[in-house]
Amino acid sequence: MSPIRYDFRSDTVTRPSAAMRTAMANAEVGDDVFGDDPTLNRLEALAADMLGKEAALFLPSGTQSNLTALMAHCGRGDEYIVGQNQHAYRWEAGGAAVLGSIQPQPLENEADGTIPLEKIEAAIKPDDFHYARTRLLSLENTIGGKVLSLDYMRSAIELARRHGLNTHLDGARIFNAATALGVPVAEVAAGFDTVSVCLSKGLGAPVGSVLVGRKDLVEAGRRIRKMLGGGMRQAGILAAGGIHALENNVARLADDHANALRLAEGLRSFNGLTLELPQTNILFVRVAPEIAADYSAHLEAHGVGITGTYDGSRQRWVTHLDVDSAAIDAALAITRDFFAAR
Ligand SMILES: *Cc1c(COP(=O)(O)O)cnc(C)c1O
């Protein structure tokens, strides 16, 4: 297997830049379990401020951040409404059910990532002892690289409120959503009781997520984080990477979106590759079955890393700050060579 030179597998593969490493190395630290780490406290204040929320909590991963939020909202025997394709339901090993005793009520996502409001409404259970107690509506933005509109989110939040439900947004890539919508990130977060944000994806920090939201929920989350083993000590080293990411790597997400679009426009000119143009930094490509295995092998042999189904018929390409415009050119040239040789 040749080494990966152009790594489109995920925006999680980004490595901290020299400037970020310097900020991390020089971070002033303390013991965060005692609340003493000044850099971590600065990150939490910055995140709360940028997202327009009362409070913030730093956690080691997006998975722990979502689980902490779900457990802050829901107790044993409560239920949350969630999309089938959402990370918190599908890709987090069932943590809410296993560790939180929270019953998921998954609903199909439409192709655009939304869950129809009437389906949400129909899934909310009445107050009857036969049922679990529906407590929470959870959405995700971006979801599969697609952006939920401000209108949709506002309507969903309004519906949840009307039925006495809390709301959580898995905003692992909320800054990509804000970039695509052309609004401040606080507008995307507006109205949600809690929002989970990944610092370690397109923003380029090596580790960490922040859970922002209502003060009472974030404070409940602090106890849950401890229970889950996420209380860290001199975590200011990590938080410094997060601060650097929030201060330096947000505006440039537009470059990732432009790169993904240019990649998509290039790829779709080849017979046998079909795709929708990406809204953000994630691109899905369908590959005709007769070329799927060979095209996958060709990309791999030429150092292009992607993910997708094992048979190569559905590919996922993700752009991020470690694949520049030259990497897009390279991936397209490697693809051109594949098709030219057939
Ligand atoms: C990556 C991701 C997470 C989980 O983050 P980890 O830090 O990998 O645990 C949660 N939600 C979404 C939408 C994600 O893309």
The ligand as a MOL file (V3000), in Angstrom:
LIG
                    3D

  0  0  0     0  0            999 V3000
M  V30 BEGIN CTAB
M  V30 COUNTS 15 15 0 0 0
M  V30 BEGIN ATOM
M  V30 1 C -17.1070 13.6970 14.2600 0
M  V30 2 C -18.4930 13.9450 14.7060 0
M  V30 3 C -18.8730 13.7530 16.0300 0
M  V30 4 C -17.9720 13.1040 17.0600 0
M  V30 5 O -16.7580 13.6940 17.2510 0
M  V30 6 P -15.5110 12.8520 17.8160 0
M  V30 7 O -14.6140 13.9160 18.3090 0
M  V30 8 O -14.9840 12.0870 16.6480 0
M  V30 9 O -16.0030 11.9650 18.9050 0
M  V30 10 C -20.1600 14.0650 16.3800 0
M  V30 11 N -21.0330 14.5330 15.4870 0
M  V30 12 C -20.7100 14.7270 14.2080 0
M  V30 13 C -21.7300 15.2750 13.2670 0
M  V30 14 C -19.4400 14.4460 13.7640 0
M  V30 15 O -19.1220 14.6280 12.4790 0
M  V30 END ATOM
M  V30 BEGIN BOND
M  V30 1 1 1 2
M  V30 2 1 2 3
M  V30 3 2 2 14
M  V30 4 1 3 4
M  V30 5 2 3 10
M  V30 6 1 4 5
M  V30 7 1 5 6
M  V30 8 2 6 7
M  V30 9 1 6 8
M  V30 10 1 6 9
M  V30 11 1 10 11
M  V30 12 2 11 12
M  V30 13 1 12 13
M  V30 14 1 12 14
M  V30 15 1 14 15
M  V30 END BOND
M  V30 END CTAB
M  END
